Amino acid sequence: MVHALPAFVPLAALLTLTPGVATALVVRSAVRGGRREALLVTVGNSLGVLAWAVFAAVGIATVVAASASLFTAVKLAGAVVLVVLGLQGLLARNADALPPPPGTALRVGLVTSLANPKLAVFFVALFPQFIPAGAPVLPNALAMAATIVALDLVWYSALAWGVARTRRAFAEGAWLRRVERVTGGVLVGLGVRLALERR
């Protein structure tokens, strides 16, 4: 893995920096609950990434990626989660009304990551290219997932800090409400796209 890591890091960085579900969730959580909530979403997402790495190493991700029915089931579950989260943002009356219950942000990050079948395809298609022939799969898969998680933690921590700082500067409810609606709309859009997307 040490020899493959320099080639893998730029790819992992590109994956981290590409806007998607995790980005929208971090922004949404930072607006709703501040930096701590956004970091908990990031940790939940990272746990899901590690779980998919383990699934890939033991063959579960291969089954999900290869089975049309399993892939569709996970995909639709993920789409439902995203649409529900998005609708909560679109329909909420006041972004500052009540803080979410403890553990909600962590759970949201974990569930959205686990319900993303693209991670199964990603790990199954990509990881073997970076694992040397004859090398143990699980330690290498975990090392690559840890690289992604480390980059995620750095990037999303910076993003959460920036959004939380902006939130304090524009503490008016109208601004927060607009951001809540935009991120809600993005999540609904991502959920619909996921539901309609082919493998």
Secondary structure, DSSP 8 states (H G I E B T S, - for coil): -TTTHHHHHHHHHHHHHS-SHHHHHHHHHHHHH-HHHHHHHHHHHHHHHHHHHHHHHHTHHHHHHH-HHHHHHHHHHHHHHHHHHHHHHHH-S-TTSS---TTHHHHHHHHHHHT-HHHHHHHHHHHHHHS-TTS-HHHHHHHHHHHHHHHHHHHHHHHHHHHHHHHHHT--HHHHHHHHHHHHHHHHHHHHHHHH---
